[in-house]
Amino acid sequence: MTDSHHKEATSQTVARRTPQQVRSRERMERILAAAKTLIARDGSDAMKMGELAEQAGVSIGSLYQYFPDKGAIVRTLAERYNLEGRACIREALEEVKDTDSLARAFRSLIDMYYGLFLAEPVMRDIWSGTQADKALLDIDLADSRENGAVLARVLQRLHPNADSTELLTTATLLMHLGTATMRLAIGVERSEGDGLVEAYVRIALRDLQAIT
């Protein structure tokens, strides 16, 4: 699938439209805020569109104007979490000047991301269902590619003679495995999860430091 086709396919799985009027945008934000409240309380599987409309203070017809189904709401929230994550990654890697500062920035990012997974029940709920939702899988892959591209640019700056294709492949894989590790870590006891994250960091840093 080409990037343009992927973007088109993904857009059909989230909100029907992005409101232009202030009142409409506010209504959409109320819906998403209400969805986060319900998901945090009972999980996305238990969330009903009628209950969501009531919680958000909108009619059921108005709700469906923005979101064709519950899956679209979940995927819209997933996209938002990914956007926030990408912004953090870009900011953290922006000032990297050498391999030591890259290692520090990378470890800090993993610690921050793991903390978000542990603290944010909505994020945990969304990504726990990734394997069962093809559209969420596509969103997850697109996010890994975006984040991999950011990391690859940093690596290319630090290793200008390295093969750019190999750098992008390595960076994308490391970012994708990082997210997969988080999902695994939050599904087990905390002590085991901490160990899994620490093991991932060691493996990732070893691979990053091996680049020449």
C-alpha positions as CSV (number, residue, x, y, z in Angstrom):
1,M,0.0,0.0,0.0
2,T,1.4,3.4,-0.9
3,D,1.6,6.2,1.7
4,S,-1.2,8.1,0.0
5,H,-3.5,5.1,0.0
6,H,-2.6,4.3,3.6
7,K,-3.5,7.8,4.7
8,E,-6.7,7.6,2.8
9,A,-7.6,4.2,4.4
10,T,-6.6,5.4,7.9
11,S,-8.7,8.6,7.6
12,Q,-11.8,6.5,6.9
13,T,-11.4,4.7,10.2
14,V,-11.3,7.7,12.5
15,A,-13.6,10.8,12.8
16,R,-15.9,11.4,9.9
17,R,-14.7,15.0,9.6
18,T,-12.7,17.7,11.4
19,P,-15.1,20.4,12.5
20,Q,-14.3,23.9,11.3
21,Q,-16.7,25.9,13.5
22,V,-15.7,26.6,17.1
23,R,-18.9,25.2,18.5
24,S,-18.6,22.0,16.5
25,R,-15.0,21.6,17.5
26,E,-16.0,22.0,21.2
27,R,-18.7,19.4,20.7
28,M,-16.2,17.0,19.3
29,E,-13.8,17.6,22.1
30,R,-16.6,16.9,24.6
31,I,-17.3,13.6,22.9
32,L,-13.7,12.6,23.1
33,A,-13.3,13.7,26.7
34,A,-16.4,11.8,27.6
35,A,-15.1,8.7,25.8
36,K,-11.9,8.9,27.8
37,T,-13.9,9.0,31.0
38,L,-16.0,6.0,30.1
39,I,-13.0,4.0,28.8
40,A,-11.0,4.8,31.9
41,R,-13.9,3.6,34.1
42,D,-15.1,0.4,32.3
43,G,-12.9,-0.1,29.2
44,S,-13.7,0.5,25.5
45,D,-15.5,-2.8,25.1
46,A,-18.1,-1.8,27.6
47,M,-18.6,1.7,26.2
48,K,-22.0,2.2,24.4
49,M,-22.7,5.0,21.9
50,G,-25.9,5.9,23.7
51,E,-24.1,6.2,27.1
52,L,-21.4,8.2,25.4
53,A,-23.8,10.7,23.9
54,E,-25.5,11.2,27.3
55,Q,-22.1,11.6,29.0
56,A,-21.0,14.2,26.4
57,G,-24.3,16.0,26.5
58,V,-25.1,15.6,22.7
59,S,-27.8,13.8,20.8
60,I,-27.1,10.3,19.4
61,G,-27.6,11.7,15.9
62,S,-25.0,14.4,16.6
63,L,-22.6,11.8,17.9
64,Y,-22.9,9.8,14.7
65,Q,-22.2,12.9,12.6
66,Y,-18.7,12.9,14.0
67,F,-18.0,9.2,14.5
68,P,-19.5,6.4,12.5
69,D,-19.0,3.8,15.3
70,K,-17.2,3.2,18.6
71,G,-14.1,2.0,16.7
72,A,-13.6,5.4,15.1
73,I,-13.6,7.0,18.5
74,V,-11.0,4.7,19.8
75,R,-8.8,5.1,16.7
76,T,-9.1,8.9,16.9
77,L,-7.9,8.8,20.5
78,A,-5.0,6.5,19.4
79,E,-4.0,9.0,16.7
80,R,-4.0,11.8,19.2
81,Y,-1.8,9.8,21.6
82,N,0.6,9.1,18.8
83,L,0.8,12.7,17.8
84,E,1.7,13.7,21.3
85,G,4.3,10.9,21.5
86,R,5.9,12.0,18.2
87,A,6.2,15.5,19.4
88,C,7.9,14.3,22.6
89,I,10.3,12.2,20.5
90,R,11.2,15.0,18.2
91,E,11.8,17.3,21.1
92,A,13.9,14.8,23.0
93,L,16.1,13.9,20.0
94,E,16.4,17.5,18.6
95,E,19.5,18.4,20.7
96,V,21.3,15.0,20.4
97,K,24.9,15.7,19.4
98,D,26.7,12.4,19.9
99,T,26.2,8.8,20.8
100,D,26.3,9.5,24.6
101,S,23.6,12.1,24.4
102,L,21.6,9.8,22.1
103,A,21.7,7.0,24.7
104,R,20.6,9.4,27.5
105,A,17.8,10.8,25.4
106,F,16.6,7.3,24.3
107,R,16.5,6.0,27.8
108,S,14.7,9.1,29.0
109,L,12.1,8.6,26.2
110,I,11.5,5.0,27.1
111,D,11.1,5.8,30.8
112,M,8.6,8.6,30.0
113,Y,6.7,6.4,27.6
114,Y,6.5,3.5,30.0
115,G,5.3,5.9,32.7
116,L,2.5,7.1,30.4
117,F,1.4,3.5,29.7
118,L,1.3,2.8,33.5
119,A,-0.5,6.0,34.4
120,E,-3.0,6.3,31.5
121,P,-5.7,3.7,31.5
122,V,-7.2,4.9,28.2
123,M,-3.8,4.4,26.5
124,R,-3.5,1.0,28.0
125,D,-7.0,0.0,26.9
126,I,-6.5,1.3,23.3
127,W,-3.2,-0.5,22.7
128,S,-4.2,-3.7,24.4
129,G,-6.7,-4.2,21.6
130,T,-4.3,-3.4,18.7
131,Q,-3.8,-7.0,17.5
132,A,-7.6,-7.5,17.1
133,D,-8.1,-4.3,15.1
134,K,-6.6,-4.0,11.6
135,A,-7.1,-0.3,11.5
136,L,-5.3,0.1,14.8
137,L,-2.5,-2.1,13.5
138,D,-2.2,0.3,10.5
139,I,-2.1,3.3,12.8
140,D,0.6,1.6,15.0
141,L,2.7,0.8,12.0
142,A,2.4,4.3,10.6
143,D,3.5,5.7,14.0
144,S,6.5,3.4,14.1
145,R,7.5,4.5,10.6
146,E,7.1,8.2,11.6
147,N,9.1,7.8,14.8
148,G,11.7,5.6,13.0
149,A,12.2,8.4,10.5
150,V,12.9,10.9,13.3
151,L,15.4,8.6,14.9
152,A,17.0,7.7,11.5
153,R,17.6,11.4,10.8
154,V,19.5,11.7,14.1
155,L,21.5,8.6,13.4
156,Q,22.4,9.8,9.9
157,R,23.6,13.1,11.4
158,L,25.8,11.2,13.9
159,H,27.0,8.6,11.3
160,P,27.0,10.4,7.9
161,N,28.7,7.5,6.1
162,A,26.2,4.9,7.3
163,D,23.8,3.4,4.8
164,S,20.6,5.5,5.1
165,T,18.3,2.6,4.2
166,E,19.8,0.4,6.9
167,L,19.5,3.2,9.4
168,L,15.8,3.7,8.7
169,T,15.1,0.0,8.9
170,T,16.9,-0.3,12.3
171,A,15.3,2.9,13.7
172,T,11.8,1.8,12.6
173,L,12.2,-1.6,14.1
174,L,13.6,-0.3,17.4
175,M,10.6,2.1,17.7
176,H,8.1,-0.6,16.8
177,L,9.6,-3.0,19.3
178,G,9.6,-0.3,21.9
179,T,5.8,0.0,21.7
180,A,5.4,-3.7,21.6
181,T,7.5,-4.0,24.7
182,M,5.3,-1.5,26.5
183,R,2.2,-3.4,25.7
184,L,3.7,-6.6,26.9
185,A,5.1,-4.9,30.1
186,I,1.7,-3.5,31.2
187,G,0.1,-6.9,30.8
188,V,2.2,-8.6,33.4
189,E,3.2,-8.0,37.1
190,R,4.9,-4.7,37.6
191,S,8.3,-6.2,38.6
192,E,8.3,-8.4,35.4
193,G,7.2,-5.4,33.3
194,D,10.1,-3.3,34.6
195,G,12.5,-6.1,33.7
196,L,11.1,-6.4,30.2
197,V,11.5,-2.6,29.6
198,E,15.0,-2.6,31.0
199,A,15.9,-5.5,28.8
200,Y,14.6,-3.7,25.7
201,V,16.6,-0.6,26.6
202,R,19.8,-2.6,26.9
203,I,19.1,-4.3,23.5
204,A,18.2,-1.0,21.8
205,L,21.2,0.9,23.1
206,R,23.5,-2.0,22.1
207,D,22.2,-1.8,18.6
208,L,22.4,2.0,18.4
209,Q,25.9,2.0,19.7
210,A,27.0,-0.6,17.2
211,I,26.2,1.6,14.3
212,T,29.3,2.8,12.5
